[in-house]
Amino acid sequence: MKRQWNLLAAEFAQHLPYASVSTLIAMAAVWWFATQLINEGRTDQLLTQAQGSFHLFHPLHICLSAIATTSLFWRYQRRIGRAVWVGALGTIIPCGLSDYIFPYIGGRLLGRTMELHMCLVQEPQLFFSFLALGILGGFWAENRLRGSHLFSHGAHIFISSAASLLYLISFGFTSWMSNVQDIFPVFAIIVLAVWVPCCISDIVIPVATAHKGHAH
């Protein structure tokens, strides 16, 4: 048990730089996109574009999370029912934390009036369609592509960064792009929103739900 905790701690430590770099890239890309709209006098379109982009990146995040979690579990245990359950559990809770809860709480802590928008509740057909697609993709990828969980995990981190950041902009926090003082707090919020839930989804849940003999 102690060895497993040490391995998990090491995994978390190793993933922090990836979460930080992904967040920086996402912030730079979103800032460039937003300033293009502002410079063209299309400020009124910023919110609409951000919400539309969130509803693109969030389903992608769900799908990639399900692929990564399912494929990693399937590598060590070939039990379809259990793999589906793990893939679903490892997607619904961490994606909710990453894309809704962390950004919402972070915005509120920074004094912004945030709207709590949960696609799981408000657009269930979108959420569960991509969840099912991701779980099926996890089975296929692990059987066809060696080490597929590594690729899907890397893509998962970047997409998660973009989704969390777009949630902030879409539902109450746009000032960070014009206020230098908000940049570091927003960076910290997004890093936490990516780092902790993504590691729980892709590493902790598959390992914790595997049998002892396969926990490596």
Backbone as JSON, one array per atom type, in Angstrom:
{
  "sequence": "MKRQWNLLAAEFAQHLPYASVSTLIAMAAVWWFATQLINEGRTDQLLTQAQGSFHLFHPLHICLSAIATTSLFWRYQRRIGRAVWVGALGTIIPCGLSDYIFPYIGGRLLGRTMELHMCLVQEPQLFFSFLALGILGGFWAENRLRGSHLFSHGAHIFISSAASLLYLISFGFTSWMSNVQDIFPVFAIIVLAVWVPCCISDIVIPVATAHKGHAH",
  "N": [[0.83, -1.21, 0.0], [1.91, 1.27, 0.83], [3.87, 1.55, -1.11], [2.29, 1.88, -3.39], [1.07, 4.34, -2.83], [3.31, 5.97, -2.86], [4.04, 5.72, -5.55], [1.8, 6.89, -6.78], [2.02, 9.5, -5.78], [4.39, 10.24, -7.01], [3.58, 10.15, -9.69], [1.69, 12.23, -9.72], [3.39, 14.39, -9.19], [5.02, 14.33, -11.46], [3.22, 14.98, -13.43], [2.48, 17.6, -13.01], [4.15, 19.62, -14.33], [3.31, 19.2, -17.02], [0.6, 19.88, -16.9], [0.89, 22.58, -16.25], [2.26, 23.66, -18.49], [0.4, 23.07, -20.53], [-1.7, 24.66, -19.68], [-0.6, 27.24, -19.97], [-0.28, 27.32, -22.77], [-2.96, 27.08, -23.57], [-4.04, 29.42, -22.42], [-2.61, 31.39, -23.83], [-3.49, 30.88, -26.45], [-6.28, 31.32, -26.24], [-6.28, 33.97, -25.38], [-5.14, 35.25, -27.64], [-7.09, 34.67, -29.57], [-9.33, 35.99, -28.44], [-8.46, 38.67, -28.35], [-8.26, 39.18, -31.06], [-10.95, 39.28, -31.86], [-11.76, 41.47, -30.3], [-10.14, 43.54, -31.32], [-11.17, 43.7, -33.87], [-13.53, 44.87, -33.41], [-15.59, 43.26, -32.57], [-16.6, 42.69, -30.02], [-18.99, 41.98, -28.82], [-19.42, 39.47, -29.77], [-17.71, 37.85, -28.47], [-18.47, 36.45, -26.09], [-20.41, 34.71, -27.1], [-18.87, 33.22, -28.94], [-17.03, 32.08, -27.17], [-18.67, 30.46, -25.56], [-19.66, 28.71, -27.5], [-17.25, 27.48, -28.24], [-16.55, 26.29, -25.82], [-18.53, 24.33, -25.65], [-17.61, 22.69, -27.59], [-15.0, 21.88, -26.84], [-15.49, 20.74, -24.32], [-17.1, 18.31, -24.75], [-15.11, 16.95, -26.25], [-13.18, 16.68, -24.27], [-14.53, 14.97, -22.49], [-14.71, 12.66, -24.1], [-11.97, 12.02, -24.62], [-11.05, 11.66, -22.02], [-12.53, 9.41, -21.24], [-11.52, 7.56, -23.07], [-8.79, 7.42, -22.27], [-8.97, 6.51, -19.57], [-10.47, 4.11, -19.76], [-8.9, 2.59, -21.59], [-6.47, 2.28, -20.2], [-7.28, 0.79, -17.94], [-8.29, -1.47, -19.29], [-6.01, -2.53, -20.33], [-4.89, -4.01, -18.24], [-6.93, -5.51, -17.13], [-9.23, -7.59, -18.55], [-12.15, -7.29, -18.46], [-15.23, -6.62, -19.46], [-17.62, -5.4, -18.41], [-16.72, -4.28, -15.98], [-14.72, -2.6, -16.95], [-16.22, -0.75, -18.43], [-17.69, 0.44, -16.36], [-15.59, 1.56, -14.85], [-14.51, 3.3, -16.77], [-16.67, 5.07, -17.09], [-17.03, 6.1, -14.45], [-14.51, 7.21, -14.08], [-14.65, 9.33, -15.75], [-17.03, 10.92, -15.51], [-17.04, 12.1, -12.87], [-14.34, 13.34, -12.54], [-14.27, 14.99, -14.9], [-16.42, 16.68, -14.46], [-15.52, 18.02, -12.15], [-13.24, 19.28, -13.22], [-14.11, 20.83, -15.48], [-16.39, 22.25, -14.68], [-16.77, 22.63, -11.79], [-14.27, 23.38, -10.43], [-13.47, 25.73, -12.02], [-15.76, 27.31, -11.56], [-15.86, 27.62, -8.71], [-13.33, 28.8, -8.38], [-13.65, 31.23, -9.81], [-15.65, 32.41, -8.23], [-14.28, 32.68, -5.78], [-12.51, 34.64, -6.49], [-14.11, 36.78, -6.59], [-15.96, 37.05, -8.68], [-19.13, 37.03, -10.37], [-20.36, 34.12, -11.0], [-21.88, 31.79, -13.26], [-23.31, 28.65, -12.74], [-22.96, 26.17, -14.86], [-23.81, 23.09, -16.03], [-23.18, 20.63, -18.17], [-23.7, 17.94, -17.92], [-26.13, 17.86, -16.63], [-27.7, 19.77, -17.98], [-27.34, 19.38, -20.73], [-27.63, 16.45, -21.24], [-27.74, 14.56, -23.32], [-25.67, 15.26, -25.01], [-23.44, 14.96, -23.31], [-23.49, 12.21, -22.49], [-23.43, 10.89, -24.91], [-20.84, 11.4, -25.93], [-19.41, 10.29, -23.85], [-20.03, 7.53, -24.08], [-18.95, 7.1, -26.63], [-16.24, 7.56, -26.07], [-15.64, 5.49, -24.24], [-16.01, 3.2, -25.83], [-14.04, 3.82, -27.69], [-11.81, 3.55, -26.06], [-11.6, 0.76, -25.65], [-11.12, -0.06, -28.31], [-8.77, 1.4, -28.96], [-6.79, 0.47, -27.17], [-6.56, -2.15, -27.96], [-5.72, -1.9, -30.6], [-3.78, 0.1, -30.86], [-0.69, 0.42, -29.56], [0.18, 1.52, -26.34], [-1.75, 3.52, -26.31], [-3.04, 4.92, -24.28], [-1.2, 6.77, -23.39], [-0.99, 8.71, -25.41], [-3.69, 9.59, -25.51], [-3.95, 10.55, -22.95], [-2.15, 12.72, -22.91], [-3.31, 14.41, -24.87], [-5.73, 14.74, -23.59], [-5.05, 16.34, -21.34], [-4.38, 18.83, -22.5], [-6.79, 19.53, -23.86], [-8.48, 19.61, -21.69], [-7.45, 21.82, -20.3], [-8.12, 23.92, -22.06], [-10.93, 23.68, -22.07], [-11.63, 24.24, -19.36], [-10.71, 26.87, -19.11], [-12.24, 28.17, -21.05], [-14.73, 27.83, -19.91], [-14.57, 29.59, -17.73], [-14.49, 32.08, -19.08], [-16.91, 31.99, -20.5], [-18.91, 31.91, -18.57], [-18.78, 34.0, -16.7], [-16.22, 35.24, -16.16], [-14.34, 37.31, -17.67], [-12.51, 39.32, -17.48], [-9.81, 38.82, -17.07], [-8.27, 38.85, -19.34], [-7.71, 41.47, -19.91], [-6.76, 42.52, -17.61], [-3.9, 42.55, -15.91], [-3.37, 41.74, -13.31], [-5.08, 39.65, -12.86], [-4.13, 37.49, -14.22], [-2.23, 35.59, -13.12], [-3.77, 34.43, -10.9], [-5.83, 33.23, -12.45], [-4.33, 31.45, -13.98], [-3.43, 29.74, -11.9], [-5.89, 28.65, -11.05], [-6.71, 27.22, -13.34], [-4.6, 25.39, -13.68], [-4.88, 23.81, -11.34], [-7.47, 22.86, -11.86], [-7.01, 21.24, -13.99], [-4.8, 19.55, -13.37], [-5.33, 18.03, -10.91], [-8.0, 16.7, -11.24], [-7.57, 15.38, -13.75], [-5.44, 13.63, -13.26], [-6.65, 12.03, -11.34], [-8.64, 10.87, -12.9], [-7.23, 9.55, -15.04], [-5.23, 8.06, -13.82], [-5.45, 7.46, -10.93], [-8.09, 6.32, -10.5], [-8.22, 4.09, -12.43], [-6.06, 2.52, -11.42], [-6.78, 2.14, -8.74], [-9.08, 0.63, -8.95], [-8.33, -1.71, -10.1], [-7.44, -5.18, -9.72], [-5.34, -6.45, -7.07], [-3.11, -7.85, -8.1], [-2.76, -6.63, -10.5], [-2.22, -4.02, -10.09], [0.08, -2.63, -10.66]],
  "CA": [[0.0, 0.0, 0.0], [2.8, 2.44, 0.89], [4.52, 1.67, -2.42], [1.3, 2.43, -4.32], [0.92, 5.78, -2.53], [4.52, 6.64, -3.35], [3.95, 5.78, -7.01], [0.79, 7.88, -7.14], [2.59, 10.81, -5.5], [5.37, 10.51, -8.07], [2.82, 10.44, -10.91], [1.14, 13.59, -9.59], [4.5, 15.35, -9.32], [5.49, 14.34, -12.86], [2.19, 15.55, -14.31], [2.31, 19.04, -12.76], [4.7, 20.44, -15.43], [2.48, 19.07, -18.21], [-0.59, 20.68, -16.66], [1.29, 23.99, -16.29], [2.55, 24.03, -19.88], [-0.85, 23.04, -21.27], [-2.47, 25.84, -19.29], [0.01, 28.4, -20.61], [-0.61, 27.28, -24.19], [-4.39, 27.37, -23.71], [-4.26, 30.83, -22.12], [-2.07, 32.18, -24.95], [-4.37, 30.71, -27.62], [-7.56, 31.99, -25.98], [-6.02, 35.42, -25.36], [-4.97, 35.69, -29.02], [-8.4, 34.59, -30.22], [-10.2, 37.02, -27.9], [-8.0, 40.0, -28.76], [-8.61, 39.33, -32.46], [-12.34, 39.73, -31.9], [-11.84, 42.81, -29.73], [-9.51, 44.48, -32.26], [-12.05, 43.83, -35.02], [-14.77, 45.49, -32.97], [-16.63, 42.24, -32.39], [-16.6, 42.34, -28.6], [-20.26, 41.35, -28.48], [-19.37, 38.08, -30.21], [-16.73, 37.11, -27.66], [-19.15, 35.52, -25.2], [-21.04, 33.67, -27.93], [-17.81, 32.36, -29.47], [-16.45, 31.33, -26.06], [-19.61, 29.41, -25.17], [-19.65, 27.71, -28.56], [-15.99, 26.74, -28.15], [-16.63, 25.44, -24.63], [-19.36, 23.16, -25.98], [-16.81, 21.83, -28.46], [-13.89, 21.31, -26.08], [-15.98, 19.92, -23.22], [-17.34, 16.94, -25.23], [-13.83, 16.32, -26.58], [-12.56, 16.32, -23.0], [-15.23, 13.77, -22.02], [-14.33, 11.53, -24.94], [-10.56, 11.66, -24.39], [-10.93, 11.14, -20.65], [-13.06, 8.04, -21.24], [-10.56, 6.72, -23.8], [-7.59, 7.22, -21.45], [-9.27, 5.7, -18.39], [-10.89, 2.77, -20.18], [-7.81, 1.85, -22.22], [-5.49, 1.91, -19.18], [-7.84, -0.32, -17.18], [-8.42, -2.63, -20.18], [-4.67, -3.12, -20.51], [-4.55, -4.92, -17.16], [-8.05, -6.39, -16.81], [-10.12, -7.75, -19.7], [-13.52, -7.51, -17.99], [-15.94, -5.56, -20.17], [-18.52, -4.67, -17.53], [-15.94, -3.5, -15.03], [-14.03, -1.55, -17.71], [-17.23, 0.28, -18.74], [-17.97, 1.13, -15.1], [-14.42, 2.37, -14.52], [-14.44, 4.38, -17.75], [-17.71, 6.05, -16.79], [-16.71, 6.73, -13.18], [-13.3, 8.0, -14.25], [-14.93, 10.46, -16.64], [-18.11, 11.79, -15.03], [-16.65, 12.9, -11.7], [-13.23, 14.25, -12.8], [-14.59, 16.01, -15.91], [-17.27, 17.67, -13.8], [-14.65, 18.84, -11.31], [-12.31, 20.06, -14.04], [-14.73, 21.76, -16.43], [-17.42, 23.09, -14.07], [-16.69, 22.95, -10.36], [-13.06, 24.16, -10.13], [-13.56, 27.09, -12.56], [-16.85, 28.04, -10.9], [-15.41, 28.0, -7.37], [-12.22, 29.73, -8.53], [-14.19, 32.53, -10.16], [-16.34, 32.97, -7.07], [-13.28, 33.08, -4.8], [-11.9, 35.87, -6.98], [-15.1, 37.85, -6.52], [-16.77, 37.17, -9.88], [-20.46, 36.43, -10.35], [-20.27, 33.0, -11.94], [-23.05, 30.94, -13.5], [-22.98, 27.22, -12.7], [-23.52, 25.5, -16.04], [-23.36, 21.7, -16.01], [-23.69, 19.91, -19.35], [-24.19, 16.64, -17.45], [-27.54, 18.05, -16.27], [-28.42, 20.62, -18.93], [-27.25, 18.75, -22.06], [-27.21, 15.06, -20.98], [-27.57, 13.81, -24.56], [-24.32, 15.58, -25.48], [-22.47, 14.4, -22.37], [-23.45, 10.74, -22.47], [-23.04, 10.42, -26.25], [-19.38, 11.41, -26.02], [-18.92, 9.33, -22.87], [-20.12, 6.2, -24.7], [-17.96, 7.06, -27.71], [-14.91, 7.45, -25.48], [-15.45, 4.15, -23.67], [-15.79, 2.3, -26.98], [-12.72, 4.15, -28.23], [-10.79, 3.0, -25.17], [-11.44, -0.66, -25.99], [-10.51, -0.18, -29.64], [-7.42, 1.95, -28.99], [-5.83, -0.38, -26.45], [-6.37, -3.36, -28.75], [-5.14, -1.61, -31.91], [-2.66, 1.04, -30.79], [0.11, 0.17, -28.36], [0.45, 2.73, -25.57], [-2.71, 4.56, -26.69], [-3.42, 5.74, -23.14], [-0.25, 7.87, -23.24], [-1.4, 9.76, -26.34], [-4.98, 10.15, -25.13], [-3.76, 11.31, -21.71], [-1.54, 13.99, -23.26], [-4.34, 15.23, -25.51], [-6.72, 14.99, -22.55], [-4.61, 17.45, -20.5], [-4.49, 20.09, -23.23], [-8.21, 19.83, -24.09], [-9.03, 19.98, -20.38], [-7.03, 23.21, -20.02], [-8.93, 24.81, -22.89], [-12.33, 23.63, -21.62], [-11.75, 24.94, -18.08], [-10.51, 28.29, -19.36], [-13.41, 28.65, -21.79], [-15.83, 27.93, -18.96], [-14.4, 30.85, -16.99], [-14.87, 33.19, -19.95], [-18.3, 31.87, -20.92], [-19.9, 31.98, -17.5], [-18.65, 35.05, -15.69], [-14.89, 35.8, -15.84], [-13.65, 37.7, -18.9], [-11.62, 40.47, -17.25], [-8.4, 38.45, -16.93], [-7.56, 39.13, -20.59], [-7.34, 42.89, -19.95], [-6.26, 42.9, -16.29], [-2.69, 41.76, -15.65], [-3.42, 41.19, -11.95], [-5.9, 38.44, -12.84], [-3.54, 36.42, -15.03], [-1.68, 34.5, -12.3], [-4.84, 33.66, -10.26], [-6.51, 32.39, -13.44], [-3.38, 30.36, -14.27], [-3.47, 28.79, -10.77], [-7.18, 27.96, -11.08], [-6.76, 26.26, -14.44], [-3.66, 24.31, -13.39], [-5.53, 22.91, -10.38], [-8.63, 22.24, -12.51], [-6.5, 20.23, -14.93], [-3.85, 18.64, -12.75], [-5.91, 17.09, -9.94], [-9.01, 15.79, -11.8], [-7.07, 14.53, -14.83], [-4.67, 12.54, -12.66], [-7.62, 11.13, -10.72], [-9.32, 10.14, -13.98], [-6.37, 8.71, -15.88], [-4.27, 7.26, -13.06], [-5.89, 6.97, -9.63], [-9.25, 5.43, -10.59], [-7.89, 2.78, -13.03], [-5.19, 1.74, -10.53], [-7.49, 1.79, -7.51], [-10.14, -0.34, -9.22], [-7.75, -2.96, -10.59], [-7.1, -6.16, -8.67], [-3.99, -6.26, -6.52], [-2.09, -8.39, -8.96], [-2.61, -5.82, -11.71], [-2.17, -2.6, -9.69], [1.28, -1.96, -11.14]],
  "C": [[0.87, 1.27, 0.0], [3.48, 2.66, -0.46], [3.56, 2.28, -3.44], [1.12, 3.93, -4.1], [2.13, 6.55, -3.01], [4.52, 6.78, -4.87], [2.94, 6.82, -7.46], [1.3, 9.3, -6.9], [3.59, 11.21, -6.57], [4.67, 10.87, -9.38], [2.25, 11.86, -10.87], [2.23, 14.63, -9.8], [4.97, 15.46, -10.77], [4.49, 15.01, -13.8], [1.99, 17.05, -14.11], [2.93, 19.9, -13.87], [3.86, 20.37, -16.7], [1.21, 19.91, -18.08], [-0.27, 22.17, -16.77], [1.53, 24.46, -17.72], [1.27, 24.06, -20.71], [-1.71, 24.26, -20.95], [-1.91, 27.1, -19.94], [-0.34, 28.46, -22.09], [-2.08, 27.64, -24.41], [-4.68, 28.84, -23.45], [-3.76, 31.72, -23.25], [-2.99, 32.09, -26.15], [-5.69, 31.43, -27.43], [-7.38, 33.5, -25.97], [-5.87, 35.96, -26.78], [-6.31, 35.72, -29.75], [-9.31, 35.73, -29.75], [-9.77, 38.41, -28.35], [-8.25, 40.25, -30.25], [-10.04, 39.85, -32.61], [-12.48, 41.16, -31.4], [-11.28, 43.84, -30.7], [-10.37, 44.7, -33.51], [-13.4, 44.45, -34.67], [-15.91, 44.53, -32.76], [-16.67, 41.75, -30.94], [-17.86, 41.6, -28.2], [-20.29, 39.87, -28.86], [-18.48, 37.21, -29.33], [-17.41, 36.06, -26.79], [-19.78, 34.37, -25.98], [-20.0, 32.68, -28.46], [-17.21, 31.49, -28.36], [-17.36, 30.2, -25.64], [-19.68, 28.3, -26.22], [-18.39, 26.85, -28.51], [-15.98, 25.83, -26.93], [-17.42, 24.17, -24.93], [-18.76, 22.3, -27.09], [-15.73, 21.12, -27.65], [-14.37, 20.42, -24.93], [-16.34, 18.49, -23.66], [-16.06, 16.21, -25.63], [-13.11, 15.87, -25.32], [-13.2, 15.04, -22.44], [-14.76, 12.53, -22.79], [-12.9, 11.07, -24.67], [-10.34, 11.11, -22.99], [-11.41, 9.7, -20.59], [-12.12, 7.09, -21.97], [-9.37, 6.39, -22.91], [-7.86, 6.29, -20.28], [-9.62, 4.27, -18.77], [-9.72, 1.96, -20.74], [-6.76, 1.42, -21.2], [-6.0, 0.75, -18.34], [-7.88, -1.6, -18.02], [-7.08, -3.3, -20.44], [-4.39, -4.19, -19.47], [-5.69, -5.85, -16.76], [-9.0, -6.43, -17.99], [-11.51, -8.17, -19.22], [-14.36, -6.35, -18.49], [-16.81, -4.73, -19.23], [-17.78, -3.76, -16.57], [-15.21, -2.35, -15.74], [-14.98, -0.41, -18.06], [-17.52, 1.1, -17.5], [-16.82, 2.06, -14.72], [-14.29, 3.55, -15.48], [-15.44, 5.47, -17.48], [-17.39, 6.81, -15.51], [-15.51, 7.67, -13.31], [-13.47, 9.17, -15.19], [-15.93, 11.43, -16.02], [-17.65, 12.69, -13.88], [-15.47, 13.84, -12.01], [-13.54, 15.33, -13.83], [-15.5, 17.09, -15.33], [-16.45, 18.59, -12.91], [-13.8, 19.79, -12.14], [-13.01, 21.16, -14.82], [-15.78, 22.67, -15.82], [-17.03, 23.59, -12.68], [-15.47, 23.81, -10.02], [-13.13, 25.57, -10.72], [-14.63, 27.93, -11.87], [-16.41, 28.53, -9.52], [-14.27, 29.01, -7.44], [-12.69, 31.13, -8.87], [-14.89, 33.2, -8.99], [-15.35, 33.44, -6.0], [-12.58, 34.38, -5.19], [-12.92, 37.01, -7.11], [-15.96, 38.02, -7.76], [-18.13, 36.5, -9.68], [-20.51, 35.35, -11.41], [-21.61, 32.28, -12.07], [-22.6, 29.49, -13.49], [-23.71, 26.52, -13.84], [-22.95, 24.1, -16.11], [-23.99, 20.96, -17.18], [-24.24, 18.54, -18.97], [-25.68, 16.71, -17.15], [-28.31, 18.74, -17.38], [-28.36, 20.11, -20.37], [-26.82, 17.29, -21.91], [-26.98, 14.26, -22.25], [-26.18, 14.05, -25.15], [-23.28, 14.88, -24.62], [-22.36, 12.89, -22.54], [-23.13, 10.15, -23.85], [-21.52, 10.35, -26.37], [-18.74, 10.49, -24.99], [-18.92, 7.92, -23.46], [-19.1, 6.05, -25.82], [-16.55, 6.87, -27.17], [-14.64, 6.08, -24.9], [-15.21, 3.12, -24.78], [-14.43, 2.54, -27.61], [-11.6, 3.61, -27.38], [-10.53, 1.53, -25.42], [-10.68, -0.81, -27.31], [-9.05, 0.26, -29.62], [-6.42, 1.04, -28.31], [-5.57, -1.67, -27.21], [-5.58, -3.11, -30.02], [-3.88, -0.77, -31.85], [-1.91, 0.86, -29.49], [0.42, 1.49, -27.66], [-0.52, 3.86, -25.87], [-3.08, 5.46, -25.53], [-2.46, 6.91, -22.94], [-0.62, 9.03, -24.16], [-2.68, 10.42, -25.88], [-4.86, 10.95, -23.84], [-3.14, 12.67, -22.01], [-2.53, 14.94, -23.92], [-5.4, 15.64, -24.51], [-6.33, 16.22, -21.72], [-4.77, 18.78, -21.22], [-5.95, 20.49, -23.44], [-8.88, 20.25, -22.79], [-8.68, 21.41, -20.02], [-7.91, 24.19, -20.78], [-10.38, 24.85, -22.41], [-12.53, 24.41, -20.33], [-11.64, 26.44, -18.27], [-11.71, 28.89, -20.08], [-14.65, 28.72, -20.9], [-15.75, 29.24, -18.18], [-14.9, 32.03, -17.82], [-16.36, 33.17, -20.25], [-19.3, 32.18, -19.82], [-19.5, 32.91, -16.35], [-17.29, 35.69, -15.49], [-14.15, 36.1, -17.15], [-12.56, 38.74, -18.67], [-10.14, 40.1, -17.23], [-7.6, 38.77, -18.19], [-7.11, 40.58, -20.69], [-6.76, 43.38, -18.63], [-5.1, 41.99, -15.92], [-2.75, 41.09, -14.29], [-4.21, 39.89, -11.87], [-5.22, 37.25, -13.51], [-3.01, 35.28, -14.16], [-2.77, 33.75, -11.53], [-5.58, 32.74, -11.22], [-5.61, 31.2, -13.81], [-3.43, 29.3, -13.16], [-4.77, 27.99, -10.77], [-7.18, 26.87, -12.14], [-5.79, 25.1, -14.21], [-4.28, 23.31, -12.41], [-6.69, 22.17, -11.02], [-8.22, 21.15, -13.48], [-5.73, 19.14, -14.2], [-4.53, 17.59, -11.87], [-6.95, 16.17, -10.58], [-8.47, 14.86, -12.89], [-6.23, 13.38, -14.3], [-5.58, 11.53, -11.96], [-8.26, 10.24, -11.78], [-8.42, 9.12, -14.64], [-5.46, 7.77, -15.11], [-4.9, 6.64, -11.81], [-7.03, 5.96, -9.76], [-8.92, 4.11, -11.27], [-7.03, 1.9, -12.11], [-5.95, 1.26, -9.3], [-8.54, 0.71, -7.74], [-9.62, -1.65, -9.8], [-7.49, -3.9, -9.43], [-5.65, -5.97, -8.24], [-2.91, -6.72, -7.47], [-1.82, -7.56, -10.18], [-2.36, -4.36, -11.36], [-0.92, -1.89, -10.15], [0.98, -1.16, -12.39]]
}
